[in-house]
Amino acid sequence: MENSNFVTLRKSFVMAPELKQKLHKLIDSCNDEFLLEEARAVLESPQTGKEFLDELDEEDRDSFLEGEDEHDKSVTQHRLLHQLDAWKKK
């Protein structure tokens, strides 16, 4: 994939330790008890970390993955415009 900032749902994802450090700092500096309670509820939720694809039935999951593969192989409008700009500059 051209842009490494995007993560597809079926590929493994390794979290950068900087993210956790930043979250710890934000929590330490937060004085909003309601917001902290909401954050705790989200993090303690049994849904946290649940994969999107796990909630789909087999037919929908296969359809989604097929569409994702087609997208990965296709020339998107963004890529096409980028190639066109590069061609115009030559």
C-alpha positions as CSV (number, residue, x, y, z in Angstrom):
1,M,0.0,0.0,0.0
2,E,1.3,3.4,-0.9
3,N,0.5,5.2,2.4
4,S,1.9,3.4,5.4
5,N,-0.3,5.5,7.8
6,F,-3.3,3.4,7.0
7,V,-3.8,0.0,8.5
8,T,-6.1,-2.5,6.9
9,L,-8.3,-4.5,9.2
10,R,-6.9,-7.9,8.4
11,K,-3.2,-7.1,8.9
12,S,-1.5,-7.2,12.3
13,F,-0.9,-3.8,14.0
14,V,2.0,-3.1,16.4
15,M,1.3,-0.2,18.7
16,A,4.1,2.4,19.1
17,P,5.0,2.9,22.8
18,E,4.8,6.7,22.2
19,L,1.0,6.4,22.0
20,K,0.7,4.8,25.4
21,Q,3.1,7.4,26.9
22,K,1.0,10.3,25.4
23,L,-2.2,8.8,26.7
24,H,-0.7,8.4,30.2
25,K,0.3,12.1,30.1
26,L,-3.1,13.2,28.9
27,I,-4.8,11.2,31.7
28,D,-2.5,12.6,34.3
29,S,-3.2,16.1,33.2
30,C,-7.0,15.6,32.9
31,N,-9.2,17.1,35.7
32,D,-12.5,16.1,34.1
33,E,-13.8,13.2,36.2
34,F,-16.6,12.5,33.7
35,L,-14.2,12.2,30.8
36,L,-11.9,9.9,32.8
37,E,-14.9,7.7,33.8
38,E,-15.9,7.5,30.1
39,A,-12.3,6.6,29.1
40,R,-12.2,3.9,31.7
41,A,-15.5,2.5,30.6
42,V,-14.3,2.3,27.0
43,L,-11.0,0.6,28.0
44,E,-12.7,-1.9,30.3
45,S,-15.4,-2.7,27.7
46,P,-15.5,-6.3,26.5
47,Q,-15.8,-4.8,23.0
48,T,-12.4,-3.1,23.2
49,G,-10.0,-4.6,20.8
50,K,-12.7,-6.7,19.1
51,E,-12.0,-7.1,15.4
52,F,-14.4,-5.6,13.0
53,L,-14.2,-8.7,10.8
54,D,-15.1,-11.0,13.7
55,E,-18.5,-9.5,13.8
56,L,-19.4,-10.3,10.2
57,D,-20.8,-13.5,8.9
58,E,-18.6,-15.6,6.6
59,E,-20.2,-14.3,3.4
60,D,-19.9,-10.6,4.4
61,R,-16.4,-11.1,5.6
62,D,-15.4,-12.7,2.3
63,S,-17.1,-10.0,0.3
64,F,-15.3,-7.3,2.4
65,L,-11.9,-8.9,2.0
66,E,-12.5,-9.3,-1.8
67,G,-13.3,-5.6,-2.1
68,E,-10.3,-4.7,-0.1
69,D,-8.0,-6.8,-2.3
70,E,-9.6,-5.2,-5.4
71,H,-9.0,-1.7,-3.9
72,D,-5.4,-2.5,-3.1
73,K,-4.8,-3.7,-6.7
74,S,-6.6,-0.7,-8.4
75,V,-5.4,2.7,-9.4
76,T,-7.2,5.1,-7.1
77,Q,-8.2,8.6,-8.3
78,H,-5.6,10.0,-5.9
79,R,-2.8,7.9,-7.4
80,L,-4.0,8.7,-10.9
81,L,-4.0,12.4,-10.3
82,H,-0.5,12.2,-8.7
83,Q,0.8,10.3,-11.7
84,L,-0.8,12.8,-14.0
85,D,0.8,15.7,-12.2
86,A,4.2,14.0,-12.4
87,W,3.7,13.4,-16.1
88,K,2.7,17.1,-16.7
89,K,5.9,18.2,-15.0
90,K,8.1,16.3,-17.4
